[in-house]
Amino acid sequence: MICKAEKEDVKRVYELICDMEQSALPYEQFQRIFLAQLEDGDYCCLVYRRDGECVGVLNLRFEEQLHHAGKIAEVMELAVDGRYRGRGLGRELLERACALAKERRCMQIELACNQLRRDAHRFYLRQGMSCCHYKFSRSLTGEDPGENRLGR
């Protein structure tokens, strides 16, 4: 069952996203951001519950952009527990996100995905998404090792 995330989901969402990132994120900062986004109408965090357990998460942001002259939806995070991958949960989460984006009159849904996540690329292509942009980033903390790797 897919539903909106609640405050009590913070620990499990944190675990799913840390697993996706292959890194332990600072929990207190994560919790502060998660709780603030739950209250912000420009975000919608969906969770997939199976037998009462949160086994998937999709975090969505809605934003008007000048270069589109309209509103878009951006998937900020999509993670499914490894025990449940390949069962259609990610597809269902993405379909629900697309439906929400349409309800909010978004003209498209987009996301960025690390170049190293080849399985995720194949998943997004199977969902009808296209890869037509590059995303560039620059560290502002001085901690950029100059290579692309998961688990930073």
C-alpha positions in Angstrom: 0.0 0.0 0.0 1.3 3.5 -0.9 0.6 6.4 1.4 2.1 9.7 2.4 5.0 9.4 4.8 4.4 10.3 8.5 6.8 11.6 11.1 7.2 8.1 12.5 8.6 6.9 9.2 11.8 9.0 9.6 14.1 6.2 10.9 13.0 3.7 8.2 13.2 6.3 5.4 16.6 7.2 6.7 17.7 3.5 6.5 16.4 3.1 2.9 18.1 6.3 1.7 21.4 5.4 3.4 21.2 2.0 1.8 20.6 3.7 -1.6 23.5 6.1 -1.1 25.7 3.3 0.4 26.6 5.8 3.1 25.6 6.7 6.6 24.2 10.2 6.4 24.1 12.5 9.5 20.8 11.4 11.2 20.0 14.6 13.0 20.3 16.7 9.8 18.3 14.1 7.9 15.6 14.1 10.5 15.4 17.9 10.5 15.1 18.0 6.7 12.6 15.1 6.5 10.3 16.7 9.1 10.5 20.1 7.4 9.6 18.6 4.0 6.6 16.8 5.4 5.2 20.3 6.3 6.2 21.9 3.0 3.5 21.8 0.3 6.2 21.7 -2.4 7.2 18.2 -1.3 5.5 14.9 -1.1 7.1 11.8 0.4 5.4 8.6 -0.4 6.1 5.3 1.3 5.3 1.8 0.3 4.0 -0.3 3.2 4.0 -4.1 3.2 2.7 -5.9 6.2 3.0 -2.6 8.2 6.7 -2.2 7.3 8.0 0.7 5.2 9.8 -1.1 2.3 10.0 1.7 -0.2 10.2 5.5 -0.4 9.8 8.1 -3.1 10.4 11.8 -2.3 8.9 14.2 -4.8 9.4 18.0 -5.2 7.1 20.3 -7.1 8.6 23.5 -8.6 7.9 26.1 -11.2 10.9 26.6 -13.5 11.7 29.5 -15.8 13.2 27.3 -18.5 10.0 25.3 -18.7 7.7 28.3 -18.1 5.7 25.9 -16.0 5.7 23.5 -13.1 7.6 20.2 -13.0 7.9 17.4 -10.5 11.3 16.0 -9.6 11.9 12.7 -7.9 14.5 13.5 -5.3 14.9 10.0 -3.9 13.5 6.6 -4.8 14.6 3.6 -2.8 13.2 0.1 -2.3 14.4 -2.4 0.3 16.7 -4.9 -1.4 14.4 -7.8 -0.3 11.6 -6.3 -2.3 13.3 -5.2 -5.5 12.1 -6.7 -8.8 8.5 -7.0 -7.5 7.1 -3.8 -9.1 7.1 -1.6 -6.0 9.4 1.0 -7.5 7.1 1.1 -10.6 4.1 1.6 -8.4 5.7 4.4 -6.5 6.7 6.1 -9.7 3.3 5.7 -11.2 1.7 7.3 -8.1 4.2 10.1 -8.3 3.3 10.7 -11.9 -0.4 10.8 -11.0 0.3 13.3 -8.2 2.3 15.5 -10.7 -0.6 15.4 -13.2 -3.0 16.4 -10.4 -0.8 19.4 -9.6 -0.6 20.3 -13.3 3.0 19.5 -13.8 4.2 19.4 -17.4 6.8 16.7 -16.7 8.4 14.5 -14.1 12.2 14.2 -13.9 15.0 12.9 -11.8 18.8 12.8 -11.6 20.5 9.4 -11.1 24.2 8.7 -10.4 26.0 7.5 -13.5 27.1 4.4 -11.6 23.6 3.2 -10.9 23.2 1.2 -14.1 20.3 -1.0 -12.8 18.4 2.2 -11.9 19.0 3.6 -15.4 17.5 0.5 -16.9 14.5 0.7 -14.5 13.8 4.3 -15.4 14.1 3.6 -19.2 11.6 0.7 -18.8 9.2 3.2 -17.1 9.2 5.4 -20.2 11.7 8.0 -19.0 14.3 9.3 -21.4 17.9 10.4 -20.6 18.3 13.8 -22.3 20.2 15.9 -19.8 23.5 16.0 -18.1 23.7 17.0 -14.4 26.8 18.9 -13.3 27.8 19.4 -9.7 30.5 21.1 -7.8 31.4 20.6 -4.2 31.3 23.7 -2.0 32.7 22.0 1.1 36.1 21.1 -0.3 35.4 17.4 0.2 35.2 16.5 -3.5 37.6 13.6 -4.3 37.3 14.2 -8.0 35.8 10.8 -8.8 32.3 9.6 -9.1 31.6 6.8 -6.6 28.8 5.7 -4.4 29.1 5.7 -0.6 30.6 9.1 0.0 
